[in-house]
């Protein structure tokens, strides 16, 4: 089945819910709520990665993350992912029992493979580009993932622990974002589980005629349904309850001719 990953931003400036869960107690309450709503993974991030964001130093990132991880230790039944591109943050978080690192940088930190390997973590490798190339086809984006994939495997990270993310909204035009969704099977052909995260993003607003962030639920759920139909393994979302219901409905339909995910 497709697993719903719930987004928990402990940030003051995320594009959708910045500041809402900056307080550790509010963050813990939301984490427990998302688990109750059916999330299969919780993804906790302390740095906004919206376009134009200000990079966060690892120590400040950890200052925001640690109180939440400490309070959640032993209270969740579902695994925790930490959204970071800093190997030191991943190492520290591993001591609180996290299961996954969600890295939006395409392996910018050279120490990350060793941390992931040594702590037995799953790792999300997301495609991104610092320079947008409007004419770049999806097939070329997939090829750009092969080098960091090789680095992970050469470092001893098991192939089964590597998840590939097409990186909707990261270094791409809106047309490229849509092409990645339409051609998601190209990413699946790499032989790793695939994660799709388009929840409330600009490409959704654009497709809905310029809908603001607060009016992108229907479009976000359409992406969830599409991902489920395509056999995507994980969908990363803000709206957990509604997304879980979409996945369950898609599974009920596909049970007569397939399944949501292998």
N, C-alpha and C positions, 0 to 999 in steps of 0.2 A: 504494500500500500504506500501511497504518498504520505510522507510525514510532514506535518505542519510545524515549522519553526517560528516561535513567537519572538518578536523584536522587543527588547527592553533597552531603551536609551537612557543612561544615567549622565545626561549631558545638558548644558544650558542652551544649546544652539542647534540641535538637530532640526531638519527641515519640517518634520511633521509634528513632533511632540517635545521639542526642546524645552527643558526645564521642568516638565511635568513629573518626572521621576528622579530628579537630581537628589532629593532627600532619600537617604537609604531606607527608611521605613516605608515610604511610598513605593520605592522600587521593589521591596520585598513583597508588599501587598499585591502589586501588579503581577509579579512573578507567580505567586501562589494562585492568583486569579486566572492567569493564562494556563497554568497546569490544569485547573478545574475546567476550563473551557475546552480542553482537549489537545493542547500543544504537546508535541512529542519531543521537542527540544526547545530550550530557551537560549536565545542569543543576546548576550549582555555586552553593550558597547559604551565606552566612556568618552570617545572622540567622535564628533560629527564628521561624516565623510561627504556631506552635501557639497555641491560645486562651490568653490571659493572658500572652503572651510580653512580655519587656522590650525595647522598641525599642533599636536599636543605632545609635550615632553613625556617620556615614559613615567617619571616620578609622579607627575600630576595625573596621568591616566590611572596609575595604581592607587593614588589617593582617593579617586572617585570609585574605583572598582572594589577595593578591599573590603570596605564596610558592608557592601552588598553581598559579596561572596561569603564573608564571615557569618552573616546573619542567615544566609540560605543553606549553609552547610548542614547536611542531614535532614533538611526539611522538605526537599523535593524528591519525587519519585522519578522524574525525567532528567536526562542529562543536560548539562550546561555547556554552552559554547561561549567563548569570549571573542569578541570582535576586536582584533588588534593586529597590527603589523610589526609590533615590537617583540622580539624574542624574549627579552627580560620580563615583560609583562606576562607572556605566556608561561614562562618558567615559574614565576611567582603564583600565578593562578592555578597551576597544576597542583600545588600543595593544598588547595582547597577542593580538589577532586573534580575539576572540570574534565570534560570528555573530548572537547573539540576546540580548535582555533579557527576562526573565520578571518582570513587575511585578504584585505582588499588591495594589497600592493603588488600582487604577483611575485611574492618572495623577495621583497626589497632587502630585508634583514638577512645577511648571510648566515647568522647563527640559528635561524628559525628551524631548518631541517633537523639539526641535532637535538634541539629542545623537544620538537614533536616526537622524534624517534625515542629519545631517552625516557620520556614520560608516557609513551604509549597513547598519544593523542591522535584523534582524527584531524585532518587538515583540509580546509576549504581553499582551493587555489582558484582565485577569481581573475578573469581576464580584464585587464585595464590598459590604457595607453595614456601616456603623458601628453602626447600630441594627437589630436583627432585627425584622422585621414578619411575624409568623406567617401572616397571611392574604394575603401578597403572592404573586400567581401568577407562573408562569414568564414569561408574556408581558410582565408589567410589568418583570421583571428585564432582559429583552432590551431593552426600551425605555430602561432606565437606562443601557445601554451606548452608546446612540446619540450622546449629547453628547460623551463622551471620544473616540469614534470620529471624530466630526466635527473635534475639535481636532487629532487626529493627521493627518487628511487635509488640513486647512487649513494645517498646518505644513509640508506637502510630503512626508509619509511615504507611499510608494506603497501602495496598497490591498493589493497582493500580499504586502507585508511585514508585514501586521498579522494576528495570530492571536488568536482569541477563546477565552476560557476561562470556563465557567459558574461557576467558583469554588466547587467542592464543599467544604463545611466553613467557608466564609467568610461570616459574617453571615447564616446561614440555619439554620432548624430542620432536624432530620433528615428530616422529611417533605418539606421544600423541596429538600433535597439529592437525595432519591430522585426527586422530580418533575423536577428538572433533568436527571437521567440519562434518565428515561423520555421527556422531551420535548426531547431534544438537538437535534432537527431545527429547533426554533425558533431556536436559536443559529446553526445552519448557514445559516438563511435570511438572515442578515445579509450573506452573500456573502463571508465570509473563512474561511480554514482554522480548524478548531476543535481545541482541546487539552482533554483530560479528565484530571484528576488526583484520584483517589480512593484511591490506594494506602494501605492500612493505616489509613485515617481512621476517625473515630468512627462515621460512618454505616455503615461496613462492620461494625464491632464490634456495633453496635446490631442490624443486620439478622441477625447470626449469634448473637443471644441473649446479647449482652454479652461476646463474645469479646475477650480482651486483645490488645494490639498484636501480640504474637508468634504469635497464632493466627488471623490475618486473611488469610493467603495465599489460601485458596480463594475468599473473598469478593472480594478484590482482583482475582483472575484472572477472576472472573465479570464484573466491570466491564470489564475489558479485552476480553473476548469480546463483550459488549454493545456497547461502543464501536466495535469493529471491524465488527460487523454493521451498525451505524448509519452507517458511513462516516466516522468521526472520523479526523482526519488525524494526531494525535499523542496518545499516552497517556504520562503521566508516572508512573513507577513506581520502587519500591525494588528489587523482585525482577526483575531484567532477564532472566536466562536463561529463567525460567518464562514470563514475559510474552511474550518473543519466540517461544517455542514455541506459545503460545496463538494469537498473531497468524498464524503460519505455518499452523497447522491451520485457522484460520478462513478464511484465503485459499484453502487447498486446497478447502474445502467451497464457498465462495462463487464459486470459479472456474467452477462449473457453473451459476451463476445471477446473477453479479454480481461485484463486487470489494469489498475492505475499505474502500478510500477512493479518492476521485477525485483 
